């Protein structure tokens, strides 16, 4: 799905290339195609791109990257916004990944995000997860509610109401695509809602520690330029965006928090890069 954060990555990528002297329709041709969240379509696009033999293919999201990696073992590939490229079998190591693939992971610093939830909801004992991330469950109980497809997101959120002290949405494009429905449930039922992604704080979650996806696109552009200048992807270390110390900021939506019956502590507001 062309969620706002994925379009931000694309725009950041184009800006980052231009800043390094590669200007679209001047000295570089960029062919952008969206699979609209459909893996079969992603596979078709991947095969089409491979047939055109471009200088480099940039894949945004895990399914798109898996489709492209399966389609070519020799065309240079730079992935971005892939949470766990090792588990997804996109690369076999971050250091000198080998082969024709490298890129940037958007694995979020979940521990830091949960610390912010605890600071804002100090009585947190049970956390509802709309999706199943690898969380350290020892400090509180978690209840999962899976949203199978866009039409089930609101019901999955409603399913957690009354059972949890707060809801946390990890990086999940399905839930983000229907996020306003989740915000409505949270506000209507006074259930504090948190997220792993900055954009959704703007859309109504209370807070997160997260990335600017435009910056992720610019970081990805640096990889693309290195490949265009002749480096092999397999010789370029892949990276976690969170390891770039300047990449993480605290985002807070105090207006939406108030509608969920939550007062954000001043200690949190004073550290926030952006308060919506």
Secondary structure, DSSP 8 states (H G I E B T S, - for coil): ---HHHHHHHHHHHHHHHHTT--BTTTB-------TT-HHHHHHHHHHHHHHT-S-EEEESHHHHHHHHHH-SSS-EEEEEES-TTTTTS-S-STT--TTEEEEE----HHHHHHHHHHHSTT--EEEESS-----GGGSEEEE----SGGGHHHHHHTTTTT-SEEEE-S-HHHHHTHHHHHHHHHHHT-EEEESSHHHHHTT-SEEEE--HHHHHHHHHHHHHHHHTT--GGGS--EEGGGSTTS-EEEE-HHHHHHTT----HHHHTT-SEE-
